[in-house]
Amino acid sequence: MFEVKEDELLKDMLNKVPNDLDKRPGSSLLYNALAPAAQEITKLRSDMDRFLEYSFASPNIPEEYLDKRCEEHGIKRKMPTYAIKLGIFYDSEGKVMDIPLNSRFSIDKINYYAIEKIEDGNYKMKSEVIGSIGNFPSGDLLPIEYIDGLGRGILGETILEGVDTESNESLFNRLMVKVRTPSTSGNKYDYLNWALEVTGVGGAKVFPETNLKGEHENGCVKIVIVDSNKHKAKPKLIQDTFEYIEKVRPIGATISVVSATEKVIDVNANINLVKGYNLGIAQQEFTKLLDEYLKSLSFKTDYISIARIGEILLNTTGILDYSDLKINNILSNIKLADEEIAILGTVNLGVM
């Protein structure tokens, strides 16, 4: 809108100068005075275009500008959290043993420390690195400092998932939900926005006026949630969501918060590859694209489209064609119940 080319702007500026004055490029005083001005004005007008674009909410604008737009509507970006995993410790004879709190251990270049005893030999281990990276390690722990009598430490299941700083896309989507769905006096959109405000919640679906048996009942609201990875929510996240909504909701309604139910999606197909292309690489890329597709569908559709999966196959690098595509061993769409989300199971591709 504002941007102009530097040479065109300089030409216009020189044209406004009387022709009886020296305007020769590179040598005249007028030219050498106007050229730097044209350069700065061009840069300024380019910046004006960019800042105008940043004034409208979009997942593609810099984080700080999207944060400011969201703050106008009372929405704040979710901050990262630390992962907490289960640590089990044994002595040299293989019996569970207690360790001092704050004992530090290392695994896969990430350190964890004991923050709470669960039971004999079982501890909550908190990652020292913030974000989702702390969710992944598991296996033998290496003590950073000597612990008398320790034979072995094992890092097990995730108790509380660490989450990364909320992405622009997620924050923008929450803004759109808030702007496009009027929320007043505790209607269903209020409950949806409240659930999405909880750190770790990656999606939610609200069933107003239902009880736990699915029957209609005035004053009852059921909220179904998934975690930030679009998988079923763990008990701690469910409890956090329940407590937050209880704190902000109007008096009167009875609420329940539950996790979505996972429906595993297995995909099998035969494919025709580009000559010389590797089957393993093609399957790896297809698996990644399919996982992204399934995550994007959480609470947005009541079926998984076999045609859409076929389209993903054809858009996978190296794949020319396919046949015998099946989802969960059938040749048609897969239905999803109201509280179900699709998660990726196994992917098996063969060569035609």
C-alpha positions as CSV (number, residue, x, y, z in Angstrom):
1,M,0.0,0.0,0.0
2,F,2.7,2.5,1.0
3,E,5.8,0.8,-0.5
4,V,7.4,2.3,-3.6
5,K,10.6,1.5,-5.5
6,E,13.6,3.7,-4.7
7,D,14.5,4.5,-8.3
8,E,10.9,5.5,-9.1
9,L,10.7,7.7,-6.0
10,L,14.0,9.4,-6.9
11,K,12.9,9.9,-10.5
12,D,9.7,11.6,-9.2
13,M,11.7,13.9,-6.9
14,L,14.1,14.9,-9.7
15,N,11.2,15.6,-12.0
16,K,9.9,18.2,-9.6
17,V,13.2,20.1,-9.9
18,P,13.4,22.7,-12.7
19,N,15.2,21.4,-15.8
20,D,17.6,24.4,-15.9
21,L,19.3,23.0,-12.8
22,D,22.0,20.4,-12.9
23,K,20.4,17.0,-12.1
24,R,23.0,14.6,-13.6
25,P,23.0,11.2,-11.9
26,G,26.0,10.6,-9.6
27,S,27.7,14.0,-10.1
28,S,25.3,16.8,-9.5
29,L,24.7,18.3,-6.1
30,L,20.9,17.9,-6.4
31,Y,21.1,14.2,-7.3
32,N,23.5,13.4,-4.5
33,A,21.3,15.3,-2.0
34,L,18.0,13.6,-3.1
35,A,19.3,10.0,-3.6
36,P,19.9,9.3,0.2
37,A,16.5,11.0,1.0
38,A,14.7,8.7,-1.5
39,Q,16.5,5.7,0.0
40,E,15.3,6.6,3.6
41,I,11.8,7.4,2.5
42,T,11.5,4.1,0.6
43,K,12.6,2.3,3.7
44,L,10.2,4.2,5.9
45,R,7.2,3.5,3.5
46,S,8.2,-0.2,3.5
47,D,8.1,-0.2,7.3
48,M,4.7,1.5,7.2
49,D,3.4,-1.4,5.1
50,R,4.9,-3.9,7.5
51,F,3.5,-2.2,10.6
52,L,0.1,-1.9,9.0
53,E,0.1,-5.7,8.4
54,Y,1.2,-6.3,12.0
55,S,-1.8,-4.3,13.3
56,F,-4.1,-7.1,12.1
57,A,-4.1,-10.4,14.0
58,S,-2.5,-13.3,12.1
59,P,-0.5,-16.4,13.0
60,N,2.2,-15.1,10.7
61,I,3.0,-11.8,12.5
62,P,5.8,-11.5,15.1
63,E,4.9,-12.8,18.5
64,E,5.0,-9.5,20.3
65,Y,2.4,-8.0,17.9
66,L,0.1,-10.9,18.2
67,D,0.4,-10.8,22.0
68,K,-0.7,-7.1,22.0
69,R,-3.8,-7.9,19.8
70,C,-4.7,-10.7,22.1
71,E,-4.3,-8.7,25.2
72,E,-7.0,-6.4,23.8
73,H,-9.4,-9.3,24.3
74,G,-8.1,-10.5,27.6
75,I,-6.1,-13.4,26.1
76,K,-2.5,-14.1,27.1
77,R,-0.1,-16.5,25.6
78,K,0.4,-19.7,27.6
79,M,3.9,-19.9,29.1
80,P,6.0,-23.1,29.0
81,T,6.0,-25.6,31.9
82,Y,8.4,-28.2,33.3
83,A,7.8,-31.9,32.8
84,I,7.4,-34.1,35.9
85,K,8.2,-37.8,35.5
86,L,8.2,-40.9,37.7
87,G,11.6,-42.0,39.1
88,I,12.0,-45.4,40.7
89,F,15.2,-46.1,42.7
90,Y,16.8,-49.4,43.8
91,D,19.7,-50.3,46.0
92,S,22.5,-52.7,45.0
93,E,20.4,-55.7,46.0
94,G,17.5,-54.6,43.7
95,K,15.2,-53.4,46.5
96,V,13.5,-50.1,46.3
97,M,15.2,-47.4,48.3
98,D,14.6,-43.8,49.2
99,I,16.8,-40.9,48.0
100,P,17.3,-37.4,49.4
101,L,14.9,-34.8,47.9
102,N,16.6,-32.5,45.4
103,S,18.9,-35.3,44.3
104,R,19.9,-34.6,40.7
105,F,20.2,-37.1,37.8
106,S,20.9,-37.0,34.1
107,I,19.6,-38.8,31.1
108,D,19.9,-37.9,27.4
109,K,21.6,-34.7,28.3
110,I,18.6,-33.5,30.4
111,N,18.8,-33.2,34.2
112,Y,16.0,-34.1,36.6
113,Y,15.7,-33.7,40.4
114,A,13.5,-35.3,43.0
115,I,10.8,-32.9,44.2
116,E,8.4,-35.2,46.1
117,K,8.2,-38.7,47.4
118,I,5.2,-40.7,46.2
119,E,5.9,-43.9,48.1
120,D,9.0,-46.0,49.0
121,G,11.5,-45.7,46.2
122,N,9.1,-43.7,44.0
123,Y,9.6,-40.0,43.4
124,K,8.3,-37.2,41.2
125,M,11.3,-36.0,39.1
126,K,11.2,-32.5,37.6
127,S,13.0,-31.6,34.5
128,E,15.5,-28.8,34.7
129,V,14.8,-27.9,31.1
130,I,11.5,-26.2,30.5
131,G,9.2,-27.3,27.7
132,S,8.1,-30.5,26.1
133,I,11.6,-31.8,25.7
134,G,11.5,-33.1,29.2
135,N,8.6,-35.5,28.4
136,F,10.6,-37.8,26.2
137,P,13.6,-39.4,28.0
138,S,13.1,-42.7,29.8
139,G,15.4,-45.4,31.1
140,D,18.4,-45.5,33.4
141,L,19.2,-42.3,35.4
142,L,22.8,-41.3,36.0
143,P,23.3,-39.7,39.5
144,I,25.1,-36.3,39.2
145,E,26.2,-36.6,42.9
146,Y,27.1,-39.7,44.8
147,I,24.1,-41.3,46.7
148,D,25.1,-43.9,49.3
149,G,23.7,-47.4,48.5
150,L,22.1,-46.5,45.2
151,G,22.2,-49.3,42.7
152,R,20.0,-48.1,39.9
153,G,17.5,-45.3,39.1
154,I,14.9,-45.5,36.3
155,L,13.0,-42.6,34.8
156,G,9.5,-43.9,33.9
157,E,6.1,-42.5,32.9
158,T,5.2,-38.9,32.6
159,I,3.2,-37.6,35.5
160,L,2.7,-34.1,34.3
161,E,3.7,-33.2,30.7
162,G,5.9,-30.2,30.1
163,V,4.5,-27.9,27.4
164,D,6.3,-25.4,25.1
165,T,5.5,-21.7,24.9
166,E,2.1,-21.5,23.0
167,S,2.6,-21.1,19.3
168,N,1.3,-18.2,17.3
169,E,-1.1,-20.5,15.5
170,S,-2.6,-21.8,18.8
171,L,-2.9,-18.3,20.3
172,F,-4.4,-17.0,17.1
173,N,-7.0,-19.8,17.0
174,R,-8.0,-19.0,20.6
175,L,-8.4,-15.4,19.7
176,M,-10.7,-16.4,16.8
177,V,-12.8,-18.5,19.1
178,K,-13.1,-15.6,21.5
179,V,-14.0,-13.1,18.8
180,R,-16.3,-15.2,16.7
181,T,-18.2,-17.0,19.4
182,P,-20.1,-14.6,21.8
183,S,-19.5,-15.6,25.4
184,T,-21.8,-14.1,28.0
185,S,-23.0,-15.0,31.4
186,G,-21.6,-18.5,31.4
187,N,-22.9,-19.8,28.0
188,K,-21.2,-22.7,26.3
189,Y,-18.6,-20.5,24.7
190,D,-17.5,-19.1,28.0
191,Y,-16.7,-22.7,29.1
192,L,-14.9,-23.3,25.9
193,N,-12.7,-20.2,26.3
194,W,-12.1,-21.0,30.0
195,A,-10.9,-24.5,29.2
196,L,-8.6,-23.3,26.4
197,E,-7.0,-20.8,28.8
198,V,-5.5,-23.6,30.9
199,T,-1.9,-24.3,30.2
200,G,-1.6,-27.8,28.7
201,V,-5.1,-27.9,27.2
202,G,-4.9,-28.2,23.4
203,G,-8.6,-28.4,22.6
204,A,-12.0,-28.6,24.2
205,K,-15.6,-29.5,23.5
206,V,-18.5,-28.4,25.6
207,F,-21.8,-30.3,26.2
208,P,-24.2,-27.9,28.0
209,E,-27.1,-29.3,30.1
210,T,-25.9,-32.9,30.3
211,N,-25.0,-35.0,33.2
212,L,-22.4,-37.7,33.4
213,K,-24.7,-40.3,31.9
214,G,-25.3,-38.1,28.8
215,E,-28.9,-37.3,29.8
216,H,-30.1,-33.8,29.5
217,E,-30.2,-32.0,32.8
218,N,-30.5,-28.3,33.4
219,G,-27.5,-26.6,35.1
220,C,-24.9,-29.3,34.2
221,V,-22.0,-28.7,31.8
222,K,-19.6,-31.3,30.6
223,I,-16.2,-30.2,29.2
224,V,-14.1,-32.7,27.3
225,I,-10.5,-31.8,26.8
226,V,-7.3,-33.0,25.1
227,D,-3.7,-32.1,26.0
228,S,-1.4,-29.8,23.9
229,N,-0.3,-32.8,21.8
230,K,-3.9,-33.5,20.9
231,H,-3.9,-36.7,23.0
232,K,-6.1,-37.7,25.9
233,A,-5.6,-35.5,29.0
234,K,-3.9,-36.9,32.1
235,P,-5.6,-36.7,35.5
236,K,-3.5,-33.7,36.7
237,L,-4.6,-31.6,33.6
238,I,-8.2,-32.6,34.1
239,Q,-8.0,-31.5,37.7
240,D,-6.3,-28.2,36.9
241,T,-9.0,-27.5,34.3
242,F,-11.8,-28.3,36.6
243,E,-10.3,-26.1,39.4
244,Y,-9.8,-23.2,37.0
245,I,-13.3,-23.3,35.6
246,E,-14.8,-23.7,39.1
247,K,-12.9,-20.5,40.0
248,V,-14.2,-18.4,37.1
249,R,-17.7,-19.8,36.3
250,P,-20.9,-18.3,37.5
251,I,-22.6,-19.7,40.6
252,G,-25.3,-22.3,39.8
253,A,-23.9,-24.7,37.2
254,T,-22.5,-28.1,38.0
255,I,-19.5,-29.0,35.8
256,S,-17.6,-32.1,35.0
257,V,-14.3,-32.2,33.1
258,V,-13.2,-35.4,31.4
259,S,-10.6,-36.4,28.9
260,A,-11.4,-37.2,25.3
261,T,-11.4,-40.9,24.3
262,E,-8.7,-41.9,21.9
263,K,-9.6,-43.8,18.7
264,V,-6.5,-45.4,17.2
265,I,-6.2,-45.0,13.4
266,D,-4.2,-47.7,11.6
267,V,-3.5,-47.1,7.9
268,N,-2.5,-49.7,5.2
269,A,-1.9,-49.2,1.5
270,N,0.1,-50.2,-1.5
271,I,2.0,-47.4,-3.3
272,N,3.8,-46.8,-6.5
273,L,7.1,-45.0,-5.9
274,V,9.1,-42.7,-8.0
275,K,12.0,-44.7,-9.5
276,G,14.9,-44.9,-7.1
277,Y,12.9,-43.4,-4.2
278,N,13.1,-45.2,-0.8
279,L,10.0,-46.8,0.7
280,G,11.1,-46.0,4.2
281,I,11.6,-42.3,3.6
282,A,8.2,-42.1,1.9
283,Q,6.5,-43.9,4.8
284,Q,8.2,-41.6,7.3
285,E,7.0,-38.5,5.5
286,F,3.5,-39.8,5.1
287,T,3.3,-40.8,8.7
288,K,4.3,-37.2,9.7
289,L,1.7,-35.7,7.4
290,L,-1.0,-38.1,8.6
291,D,-0.3,-37.4,12.2
292,E,-0.5,-33.6,11.6
293,Y,-3.8,-34.2,9.8
294,L,-5.4,-36.2,12.6
295,K,-4.3,-33.7,15.2
296,S,-5.9,-30.9,13.2
297,L,-9.3,-32.7,13.4
298,S,-9.7,-32.8,17.2
299,F,-13.3,-31.9,18.0
300,K,-13.8,-30.5,14.5
301,T,-15.3,-33.5,12.7
302,D,-17.2,-36.7,13.4
303,Y,-15.4,-38.9,10.9
304,I,-12.0,-39.6,9.4
305,S,-12.1,-39.2,5.6
306,I,-10.5,-42.0,3.6
307,A,-10.4,-39.7,0.6
308,R,-8.5,-37.1,2.5
309,I,-5.9,-39.7,3.6
310,G,-5.6,-40.8,0.0
311,E,-4.9,-37.1,-0.9
312,I,-2.2,-37.0,1.7
313,L,-0.6,-40.1,0.2
314,L,-0.6,-38.5,-3.3
315,N,1.0,-35.3,-1.8
316,T,3.8,-37.3,-0.1
317,T,7.1,-36.8,-1.8
318,G,8.1,-39.9,-3.9
319,I,4.6,-41.4,-4.1
320,L,3.0,-41.5,-7.6
321,D,-0.1,-43.6,-6.9
322,Y,-1.7,-45.9,-4.4
323,S,-4.2,-48.8,-4.1
324,D,-5.9,-50.9,-1.5
325,L,-6.0,-48.0,1.0
326,K,-7.7,-49.2,4.3
327,I,-8.3,-47.4,7.6
328,N,-8.6,-49.9,10.5
329,N,-8.9,-52.6,7.9
330,I,-12.0,-51.2,6.2
331,L,-12.4,-49.3,2.9
332,S,-14.5,-46.4,4.1
333,N,-14.6,-43.4,6.4
334,I,-14.2,-44.0,10.1
335,K,-16.9,-42.5,12.4
336,L,-15.9,-40.7,15.6
337,A,-18.2,-40.5,18.6
338,D,-18.9,-37.1,20.3
339,E,-16.1,-37.4,22.8
340,E,-13.6,-39.3,20.6
341,I,-10.4,-38.0,19.0
342,A,-8.3,-39.8,16.4
343,I,-4.7,-40.7,17.1
344,L,-2.3,-42.3,14.8
345,G,-1.6,-46.0,15.3
346,T,0.4,-48.0,12.8
347,V,1.2,-47.1,9.2
348,N,2.1,-49.9,6.8
349,L,2.9,-49.1,3.2
350,G,3.8,-51.7,0.6
351,V,5.1,-51.3,-2.9
352,M,2.7,-52.1,-5.8
